[in-house]
Amino acid sequence: MEVKHSPLPFLLLLLRLLLFLLLISSMAIAVESRGPRRGGGGGGRSPAAAAAAAAAEAERLRFRGRSGEFKVLQVADMHYANGRTTECLDVFASQMATCSDLNTTAFLFRVIRAENPDLVVFTGDNIFGFDATDAAKSLNASFAPAVALKLPWAAVLGNHDQESTLSREGVMRHIVGMPYTLSRLNPGGMEIDGFGNYNLEVHGPEGSVLANKSVLNLYFVDSGDYSTVPSIPGYGWIKPSQQLWFQRTSLENQRKYMSEPHAQKEPAPGLVYFHIPLPEYSSFDASNFTGVKQEGISSASINSGFFSTMVEAGDVKAVFTGHDHLNDFCGKLTGIYLCYAGGFGYHAYGKAGWSRRARVVSAYLEKTAEGQWDGVKSIKTWKRLDDEYLSTIDSQVLWSKGYNGRRRKIPVGS
């Protein structure tokens, strides 16, 4: 007997298929009507916006994702002039015939390659204006190793940079326009003394919970050149307008770091860089610093109170200056280390047999119990000498959570 099948199941299946296709079509129309999705990968951005975002990220300083480290190389007092024709000062007689500004350049290449810093900071008297016949050319030559190696770098002015063919403002504007520099002329929105007062933020590693927070703040200040007040002789000083900017910037950095998302309990540490040492540098002797003091402290003849301003701010852990080439010590006062780098350049005064030198500062992040990078755990420093072995000396802890600051041996890179 022939069995006849009903067409109903087939029709029901066809109907379900049609309904499914209609549903998919309506969802596609709805998604299209909302426009392109914004966010990751630059989707939906205009080419100009995408380029601006990429440029901003390229200029953003970050801790290294693998090691949780951020390293700064400080170069003080290059005193660069005219290159090969500029003679060296205070070297042995046997070195004079072959010594010039090019020795300064060679040392900079050498120490950069040895330390592989994340940022190079030049703390003034980058050129020696009296002997530099063309300021722009001398500036280009002085910073050339950092530019050639495509390293981020930042600079402040000393008391000699403006003594050639560019004004103080002109020198800083030239620096700001150079490749790979993160230097800034001045903050917007306020009247401020000097040129080269700015803050650089160092964010957590890419992909970490602190990737969008500054976990280390670097402050750069123009300490001036010479007093413009007839009754006050000597060097310049950090003015009230600059201190007000610093106070506001520090307060805002602390507010952001201690706010959601990922609010932190303590302020991110800060490091401050400028050229002329503060009067408080005179507070130390060989019993309470690491390094050497071979000349007097050439600070301003008045105390403008910037040290007290930093103490009150609460986030500054160390200050780094130059100016006095034969001093390279670090001493701690009221919770802040005051450090010299020591003279770097060969056209700067020095001492025969006492190697030119640079200061390295390295900050290290701590890890959570879950293995995620957190805030800064410690900050360490050491110096590199331009000798046969590029010797490392005077390693010390500048700050760490729970550390009392006493001198001890610290393995470099640990």
ZIRAZI-V336627 format. One record per residue. RES is the residue in one small letter. PSI is psi as a letter, one per 40 degrees, with the letter a starting at -180 (NA if undefined). Layout:
BEGIN
res=RES psi=PSI
res=RES psi=PSI
END
This chain:
BEGIN
res=m psi=h
res=e psi=h
res=v psi=h
res=k psi=h
res=h psi=h
res=s psi=h
res=p psi=e
res=l psi=d
res=p psi=d
res=f psi=d
res=l psi=d
res=l psi=d
res=l psi=d
res=l psi=d
res=l psi=d
res=r psi=d
res=l psi=d
res=l psi=d
res=l psi=d
res=f psi=d
res=l psi=d
res=l psi=d
res=l psi=d
res=i psi=d
res=s psi=d
res=s psi=d
res=m psi=d
res=a psi=d
res=i psi=d
res=a psi=d
res=v psi=d
res=e psi=d
res=s psi=d
res=r psi=e
res=g psi=i
res=p psi=i
res=r psi=h
res=r psi=i
res=g psi=a
res=g psi=i
res=g psi=e
res=g psi=e
res=g psi=h
res=g psi=e
res=r psi=i
res=s psi=i
res=p psi=d
res=a psi=d
res=a psi=d
res=a psi=d
res=a psi=d
res=a psi=d
res=a psi=d
res=a psi=d
res=a psi=d
res=a psi=d
res=e psi=d
res=a psi=d
res=e psi=e
res=r psi=h
res=l psi=h
res=r psi=i
res=f psi=i
res=r psi=h
res=g psi=d
res=r psi=d
res=s psi=e
res=g psi=f
res=e psi=i
res=f psi=h
res=k psi=h
res=v psi=h
res=l psi=h
res=q psi=h
res=v psi=h
res=a psi=h
res=d psi=g
res=m psi=d
res=h psi=f
res=y psi=i
res=a psi=c
res=n psi=f
res=g psi=b
res=r psi=d
res=t psi=e
res=t psi=h
res=e psi=i
res=c psi=i
res=l psi=i
res=d psi=f
res=v psi=i
res=f psi=i
res=a psi=d
res=s psi=e
res=q psi=e
res=m psi=d
res=a psi=d
res=t psi=e
res=c psi=h
res=s psi=a
res=d psi=d
res=l psi=d
res=n psi=d
res=t psi=d
res=t psi=d
res=a psi=d
res=f psi=d
res=l psi=d
res=f psi=d
res=r psi=d
res=v psi=d
res=i psi=d
res=r psi=d
res=a psi=d
res=e psi=d
res=n psi=f
res=p psi=i
res=d psi=e
res=l psi=h
res=v psi=h
res=v psi=h
res=f psi=h
res=t psi=f
res=g psi=i
res=d psi=f
res=n psi=d
res=i psi=i
res=f psi=g
res=g psi=d
res=f psi=d
res=d psi=e
res=a psi=h
res=t psi=d
res=d psi=h
res=a psi=d
res=a psi=d
res=k psi=d
res=s psi=d
res=l psi=d
res=n psi=d
res=a psi=d
res=s psi=d
res=f psi=e
res=a psi=d
res=p psi=d
res=a psi=d
res=v psi=d
res=a psi=d
res=l psi=e
res=k psi=f
res=l psi=i
res=p psi=h
res=w psi=i
res=a psi=i
res=a psi=i
res=v psi=i
res=l psi=i
res=g psi=a
res=n psi=e
res=h psi=e
res=d psi=d
res=q psi=e
res=e psi=e
res=s psi=b
res=t psi=e
res=l psi=i
res=s psi=i
res=r psi=d
res=e psi=d
res=g psi=d
res=v psi=d
res=m psi=d
res=r psi=d
res=h psi=d
res=i psi=d
res=v psi=d
res=g psi=e
res=m psi=i
res=p psi=i
res=y psi=e
res=t psi=i
res=l psi=e
res=s psi=i
res=r psi=i
res=l psi=d
res=n psi=i
res=p psi=i
res=g psi=i
res=g psi=e
res=m psi=i
res=e psi=h
res=i psi=i
res=d psi=i
res=g psi=a
res=f psi=h
res=g psi=f
res=n psi=h
res=y psi=i
res=n psi=h
res=l psi=h
res=e psi=i
res=v psi=h
res=h psi=i
res=g psi=i
res=p psi=i
res=e psi=h
res=g psi=e
res=s psi=i
res=v psi=e
res=l psi=f
res=a psi=d
res=n psi=e
res=k psi=i
res=s psi=h
res=v psi=e
res=l psi=h
res=n psi=h
res=l psi=h
res=y psi=h
res=f psi=h
res=v psi=h
res=d psi=h
res=s psi=e
res=g psi=a
res=d psi=c
res=y psi=i
res=s psi=h
res=t psi=e
res=v psi=h
res=p psi=d
res=s psi=e
res=i psi=h
res=p psi=i
res=g psi=a
res=y psi=i
res=g psi=a
res=w psi=i
res=i psi=h
res=k psi=i
res=p psi=d
res=s psi=d
res=q psi=d
res=q psi=d
res=l psi=d
res=w psi=d
res=f psi=d
res=q psi=d
res=r psi=d
res=t psi=d
res=s psi=d
res=l psi=d
res=e psi=d
res=n psi=d
res=q psi=d
res=r psi=d
res=k psi=d
res=y psi=d
res=m psi=e
res=s psi=i
res=e psi=i
res=p psi=i
res=h psi=f
res=a psi=h
res=q psi=i
res=k psi=d
res=e psi=i
res=p psi=i
res=a psi=i
res=p psi=i
res=g psi=i
res=l psi=i
res=v psi=h
res=y psi=h
res=f psi=a
res=h psi=d
res=i psi=h
res=p psi=i
res=l psi=i
res=p psi=d
res=e psi=e
res=y psi=e
res=s psi=e
res=s psi=e
res=f psi=i
res=d psi=a
res=a psi=e
res=s psi=e
res=n psi=f
res=f psi=i
res=t psi=h
res=g psi=a
res=v psi=i
res=k psi=h
res=q psi=e
res=e psi=i
res=g psi=i
res=i psi=h
res=s psi=g
res=s psi=i
res=a psi=i
res=s psi=e
res=i psi=i
res=n psi=h
res=s psi=e
res=g psi=e
res=f psi=d
res=f psi=d
res=s psi=d
res=t psi=d
res=m psi=d
res=v psi=d
res=e psi=d
res=a psi=d
res=g psi=e
res=d psi=e
res=v psi=h
res=k psi=d
res=a psi=i
res=v psi=i
res=f psi=h
res=t psi=a
res=g psi=b
res=h psi=d
res=d psi=g
res=h psi=d
res=l psi=e
res=n psi=h
res=d psi=f
res=f psi=i
res=c psi=h
res=g psi=i
res=k psi=h
res=l psi=h
res=t psi=f
res=g psi=e
res=i psi=h
res=y psi=h
res=l psi=h
res=c psi=i
res=y psi=i
res=a psi=d
res=g psi=i
res=g psi=h
res=f psi=d
res=g psi=i
res=y psi=e
res=h psi=e
res=a psi=i
res=y psi=i
res=g psi=a
res=k psi=h
res=a psi=h
res=g psi=e
res=w psi=h
res=s psi=i
res=r psi=i
res=r psi=i
res=a psi=i
res=r psi=h
res=v psi=h
res=v psi=h
res=s psi=h
res=a psi=i
res=y psi=h
res=l psi=i
res=e psi=i
res=k psi=i
res=t psi=i
res=a psi=d
res=e psi=e
res=g psi=e
res=q psi=i
res=w psi=h
res=d psi=a
res=g psi=a
res=v psi=h
res=k psi=d
res=s psi=i
res=i psi=h
res=k psi=i
res=t psi=i
res=w psi=i
res=k psi=i
res=r psi=h
res=l psi=i
res=d psi=g
res=d psi=a
res=e psi=d
res=y psi=e
res=l psi=f
res=s psi=i
res=t psi=h
res=i psi=i
res=d psi=f
res=s psi=h
res=q psi=i
res=v psi=h
res=l psi=d
res=w psi=i
res=s psi=i
res=k psi=h
res=g psi=e
res=y psi=h
res=n psi=e
res=g psi=e
res=r psi=i
res=r psi=h
res=r psi=i
res=k psi=h
res=i psi=h
res=p psi=h
res=v psi=h
res=g psi=e
res=s psi=NA
END
